[in-house]
Amino acid sequence: MEEKDLQMPETCCCRTRKRSEEEYKDLINRLNRIEGQIRGIRGMVEKDAYCIDILSQVAAASGALNSFTKVLLSSHIRTCVAEDVREGSEEKLDELVRTLQKLMK
């Protein structure tokens, strides 16, 4: 079964969101690159690479993960949060504030 087939329907009690094919591919590509970077870091540790070289790769992986977070957060605000606010609810807005507090620790 392909990864795309594992996604849940757009709306249900399980709090899921159907993403466009373009958004889905972008997020998966970003995660695949991050995963590769992490495997590379592990390989460097296993080969006793110089600490600064490993730290440089950690910084790159961290930056890639931060970039992923920004893309996903932007999408969430533009879709889930905006829709909730348009419907007169602030539940997702409150949830977003709590999540931002966690991200900024």
N, CA, C and O of each residue as an XYZ file, in Angstrom:
420
protein
N       0.845     -1.181      0.000
C       0.000      0.000      0.000
C       0.891      1.245      0.000
O       1.851      1.312      0.768
N       0.594      2.207     -0.831
C       1.370      3.435     -0.891
C       1.054      4.327      0.304
O      -0.009      4.218      0.915
N       2.009      5.225      0.629
C       1.827      6.136      1.759
C       0.567      6.966      1.600
O      -0.132      7.221      2.581
N       0.266      7.390      0.386
C      -0.902      8.227      0.121
C      -2.185      7.494      0.498
O      -3.144      8.126      0.940
N      -2.222      6.161      0.330
C      -3.412      5.378      0.637
C      -3.679      5.308      2.133
O      -4.784      4.953      2.544
N      -2.687      5.642      2.955
C      -2.841      5.540      4.395
C      -3.525      6.759      5.007
O      -3.844      6.756      6.196
N      -3.752      7.791      4.212
C      -4.369      8.999      4.749
C      -5.848      8.769      5.041
O      -6.528      8.000      4.361
N      -6.320      9.458      6.071
C      -7.712      9.368      6.479
C      -8.546     10.365      5.661
O      -7.987     11.251      5.014
N      -9.856     10.228      5.686
C     -10.724     11.180      4.998
C     -10.546     12.600      5.546
O     -10.006     12.794      6.635
N     -11.007     13.579      4.779
C     -10.817     14.979      5.149
C     -11.427     15.319      6.499
O     -10.802     16.019      7.296
N     -12.604     14.852      6.767
C     -13.236     15.159      8.049
C     -13.751     13.897      8.703
O     -14.361     13.049      8.054
N     -13.504     13.784      9.967
C     -14.050     12.711     10.786
C     -13.730     13.052     12.232
O     -13.076     14.057     12.511
N     -14.186     12.227     13.130
C     -13.946     12.498     14.542
C     -12.477     12.333     14.915
O     -12.083     12.671     16.031
N     -11.672     11.825     14.006
C     -10.260     11.519     14.282
C      -9.329     12.706     14.043
O      -8.113     12.564     14.173
N      -9.861     13.843     13.706
C      -9.074     15.046     13.456
C      -7.983     14.801     12.420
O      -6.796     14.792     12.748
N      -8.379     14.608     11.208
C      -7.440     14.442     10.107
C      -7.705     15.528      9.080
O      -8.706     16.240      9.153
N      -6.794     15.645      8.122
C      -6.990     16.609      7.047
C      -6.420     16.046      5.765
O      -5.264     15.626      5.719
N      -7.223     16.039      4.737
C      -6.787     15.599      3.414
C      -5.959     16.722      2.807
O      -6.404     17.868      2.734
N      -4.747     16.382      2.374
C      -3.857     17.364      1.764
C      -3.877     17.201      0.246
O      -4.136     16.116     -0.277
N      -3.601     18.286     -0.438
C      -3.488     18.184     -1.890
C      -2.297     17.290     -2.214
O      -1.399     17.109     -1.392
N      -2.303     16.740     -3.409
C      -1.200     15.880     -3.847
C       0.131     16.643     -3.795
O       1.154     16.089     -3.394
N       0.107     17.904     -4.199
C       1.322     18.735     -4.195
C       1.846     18.941     -2.765
O       3.039     18.785     -2.504
N       0.942     19.293     -1.850
C       1.350     19.514     -0.461
C       1.873     18.213      0.149
O       2.896     18.202      0.835
N       1.160     17.126     -0.110
C       1.560     15.822      0.402
C       2.978     15.469     -0.068
O       3.830     15.094      0.738
N       3.217     15.592     -1.368
C       4.533     15.252     -1.926
C       5.623     16.138     -1.340
O       6.712     15.654     -1.028
N       5.344     17.431     -1.186
C       6.328     18.351     -0.621
C       6.697     17.958      0.810
O       7.875     17.915      1.163
N       5.688     17.674      1.627
C       5.952     17.305      3.020
C       6.729     15.993      3.098
O       7.683     15.884      3.869
N       6.332     15.000      2.308
C       7.030     13.709      2.321
C       8.467     13.870      1.825
O       9.381     13.270      2.391
N       8.682     14.661      0.787
C      10.045     14.891      0.288
C      10.914     15.552      1.354
O      12.073     15.179      1.538
N      10.357     16.520      2.045
C      11.102     17.178      3.125
C      11.462     16.180      4.224
O      12.595     16.157      4.703
N      10.494     15.361      4.615
C      10.750     14.361      5.661
C      11.773     13.323      5.208
O      12.602     12.885      6.005
N      11.723     12.927      3.942
C      12.711     11.979      3.430
C      14.120     12.562      3.481
O      15.074     11.863      3.822
N      14.247     13.848      3.141
C      15.572     14.496      3.210
C      16.060     14.562      4.656
O      17.232     14.306      4.931
N      15.168     14.902      5.571
C      15.536     14.975      6.992
C      15.956     13.597      7.486
O      16.953     13.457      8.194
N      15.195     12.595      7.112
C      15.523     11.226      7.507
C      16.917     10.836      6.990
O      17.701     10.215      7.707
N      17.207     11.202      5.757
C      18.526     10.931      5.195
C      19.620     11.662      5.949
O      20.691     11.103      6.187
N      19.363     12.903      6.327
C      20.346     13.665      7.099
C      20.615     12.989      8.445
O      21.765     12.895      8.872
N      19.575     12.525      9.104
C      19.729     11.869     10.410
C      20.532     10.572     10.248
O      21.411     10.279     11.059
N      20.228      9.803      9.206
C      21.013      8.586      8.960
C      22.478      8.931      8.699
O      23.384      8.224      9.140
N      22.694     10.020      7.980
C      24.066     10.468      7.721
C      24.791     10.834      9.006
O      25.969     10.516      9.169
N      24.104     11.492      9.907
C      24.702     11.861     11.199
C      25.053     10.602     11.982
O      26.130     10.502     12.570
N      24.147      9.663     11.983
C      24.425      8.395     12.673
C      25.673      7.735     12.082
O      26.533      7.249     12.817
N      25.761      7.722     10.772
C      26.935      7.148     10.104
C      28.212      7.864     10.497
O      29.253      7.233     10.683
N      28.134      9.174     10.623
C      29.306      9.949     11.030
C      29.745      9.566     12.445
O      30.938      9.434     12.717
N      28.779      9.391     13.333
C      29.093      8.990     14.706
C      29.717      7.596     14.702
O      30.712      7.345     15.382
N      29.119      6.700     13.928
C      29.638      5.334     13.854
C      31.064      5.293     13.299
O      31.840      4.408     13.659
N      31.414      6.241     12.429
C      32.752      6.289     11.823
C      33.700      7.217     12.584
O      34.785      7.546     12.105
N      33.264      7.635     13.787
C      34.100      8.505     14.626
C      34.516      9.797     13.924
O      35.666     10.226     14.024
N      33.573     10.407     13.217
C      33.851     11.675     12.535
C      34.157     12.768     13.559
O      33.792     12.662     14.730
N      34.816     13.789     13.106
C      35.185     14.928     13.942
C      33.917     15.620     14.463
O      32.954     15.823     13.724
N      33.942     15.970     15.734
C      32.762     16.537     16.417
C      32.156     17.719     15.667
O      30.939     17.779     15.490
N      32.975     18.641     15.232
C      32.468     19.846     14.563
C      31.773     19.486     13.255
O      30.773     20.104     12.891
N      32.298     18.491     12.552
C      31.651     18.053     11.312
C      30.266     17.476     11.607
O      29.309     17.732     10.876
N      30.169     16.699     12.682
C      28.868     16.141     13.075
C      27.924     17.265     13.483
O      26.759     17.279     13.086
N      28.428     18.205     14.275
C      27.587     19.318     14.728
C      27.082     20.155     13.552
O      25.958     20.655     13.583
N      27.899     20.306     12.530
C      27.473     21.047     11.334
C      26.303     20.339     10.661
O      25.365     20.986     10.196
N      26.358     19.014     10.610
C      25.271     18.257     10.016
C      24.015     18.281     10.892
O      22.894     18.292     10.384
N      24.216     18.287     12.211
C      23.082     18.404     13.132
C      22.377     19.744     12.917
O      21.148     19.812     12.908
N      23.162     20.808     12.745
C      22.585     22.132     12.501
C      21.783     22.134     11.202
O      20.709     22.732     11.139
N      22.299     21.467     10.165
C      21.586     21.402      8.886
C      20.281     20.622      9.039
O      19.249     21.033      8.509
N      20.320     19.507      9.755
C      19.105     18.709      9.972
C      18.088     19.480     10.804
O      16.888     19.438     10.530
N      18.569     20.175     11.809
C      17.693     20.991     12.645
C      17.027     22.088     11.817
O      15.836     22.354     11.974
N      17.797     22.717     10.943
C      17.246     23.745     10.064
C      16.190     23.185      9.125
O      15.165     23.820      8.877
N      16.448     21.981      8.600
C      15.475     21.337      7.711
C      14.193     21.000      8.468
O      13.096     21.156      7.932
N      14.325     20.544      9.699
C      13.142     20.230     10.508
C      12.375     21.508     10.845
O      11.144     21.511     10.834
N      13.083     22.583     11.142
C      12.421     23.871     11.389
C      11.682     24.352     10.146
O      10.579     24.889     10.243
N      12.285     24.162      8.993
C      11.639     24.558      7.742
C      10.366     23.743      7.513
O       9.342     24.289      7.104
N      10.432     22.440      7.778
C       9.251     21.579      7.676
C       8.151     22.097      8.597
O       6.987     22.186      8.206
N       8.536     22.437      9.826
C       7.572     22.937     10.813
C       6.897     24.211     10.310
O       5.683     24.357     10.450
N       7.658     25.128      9.732
C       7.097     26.384      9.224
C       6.101     26.136      8.099
O       5.040     26.758      8.054
N       6.444     25.224      7.188
C       5.544     24.918      6.066
C       4.242     24.305      6.579
O       3.155     24.701      6.159
N       4.359     23.339      7.485
C       3.172     22.679      8.024
C       2.326     23.646      8.852
O       1.099     23.635      8.763
N       2.978     24.474      9.650
C       2.275     25.456     10.469
C       1.524     26.462      9.595
O       0.372     26.794      9.874
N       2.170     26.934      8.557
C       1.528     27.873      7.638
C       0.289     27.255      6.999
O      -0.761     27.891      6.913
N       0.422     26.024      6.558
C      -0.713     25.327      5.952
C      -1.849     25.160      6.953
O      -3.017     25.350      6.616
N      -1.502     24.807      8.178
C      -2.517     24.616      9.214
C      -3.279     25.925      9.481
O      -4.504     25.924      9.602
N      -2.553     27.014      9.567
C      -3.188     28.305      9.836
C      -4.117     28.695      8.686
O      -5.242     29.143      8.910
N      -3.637     28.521      7.454
C      -4.413     28.928      6.280
C      -5.640     28.049      6.035
O      -6.595     28.487      5.393
N      -5.623     26.831      6.534
C      -6.745     25.919      6.265
C      -7.550     25.663      7.533
O      -8.626     26.233      7.712
N      -7.046     24.831      8.391
C      -7.797     24.375      9.572
C      -8.211     25.533     10.485
O      -9.377     25.642     10.865
N      -7.263     26.385     10.830
C      -7.553     27.483     11.765
C      -8.478     28.500     11.111
O      -9.462     28.925     11.717
N      -8.168     28.896      9.873
C      -8.997     29.896      9.187
C     -10.437     29.407      9.025
O     -11.381     30.171      9.223
N     -10.602     28.143      8.667
C     -11.946     27.586      8.503
C     -12.710     27.602      9.827
O     -13.890     27.948      9.869
N     -12.031     27.229     10.890
C     -12.654     27.205     12.213
C     -13.099     28.609     12.633
O     -14.200     28.781     13.157
N     -12.252     29.601     12.407
C     -12.579     30.987     12.766
C     -13.741     31.493     11.915
O     -14.639     32.161     12.426
N     -13.728     31.178     10.618
C     -14.837     31.592      9.737
C     -16.167     31.006     10.204
O     -17.221     31.619     10.029
N     -16.108     29.816     10.799
C     -17.319     29.170     11.292
C     -17.733     29.696     12.667
O     -18.728     29.243     13.234
N     -16.966     30.656     13.203
C     -17.319     31.273     14.475
C     -16.750     30.582     15.700
O     -17.123     30.916     16.825
N     -15.871     29.644     15.507
C     -15.263     28.927     16.627
C     -13.820     29.393     16.816
O     -13.165     29.821     15.866
N     -13.348     29.305     18.029
C     -11.957     29.662     18.301
C     -11.181     28.474     18.871
O     -10.072     28.641     19.380
N     -11.757     27.292     18.788
C     -11.118     26.092     19.346
C      -9.737     25.848     18.722
O      -8.761     25.626     19.439
N      -9.660     25.889     17.397
C      -8.379     25.632     16.727
C      -7.406     26.790     16.923
O      -6.192     26.587     16.918
N      -7.926     27.990     17.093
C      -7.062     29.134     17.383
C      -6.419     28.961     18.758
O      -5.222     29.199     18.918
N      -7.200     28.553     19.736
C      -6.659     28.290     21.077
C      -5.646     27.148     21.033
O      -4.598     27.214     21.676
N      -5.961     26.118     20.282
C      -5.047     24.982     20.117
C      -3.737     25.436     19.477
O      -2.660     24.986     19.869
N      -3.833     26.327     18.491
C      -2.648     26.864     17.826
C      -1.772     27.632     18.808
O      -0.551     27.480     18.795
N      -2.372     28.444     19.648
C      -1.615     29.210     20.640
C      -0.871     28.261     21.574
O       0.303     28.481     21.872
N      -1.533     27.220     22.033
C      -0.874     26.230     22.909
C       0.283     25.545     22.182
O       1.347     25.322     22.760
N       0.067     25.218     20.927
C       1.107     24.551     20.140
C       2.298     25.478     19.917
O       3.447     25.048     20.013
N       2.032     26.733     19.624
C       3.126     27.702     19.420
C       3.953     27.857     20.714
O       5.175     27.993     20.661
N       3.282     27.836     21.858
C       4.006     27.917     23.118
C       4.939     26.736     23.287
O       6.054     26.896     23.784
N       4.499     25.538     22.877
C       5.361     24.352     22.938
C       6.529     24.457     21.966
O       7.657     24.091     22.297
N       6.254     24.955     20.772
C       7.302     25.071     19.754
C       8.362     26.101     20.134
O       9.508     26.000     19.696
N       7.998     27.069     20.927
C       8.914     28.164     21.267
C       9.664     27.940     22.558
O      10.333     28.857     23.035
N       9.581     26.766     23.141
C      10.300     26.487     24.383
C      11.789     26.497     24.158
O      12.557     26.281     25.096
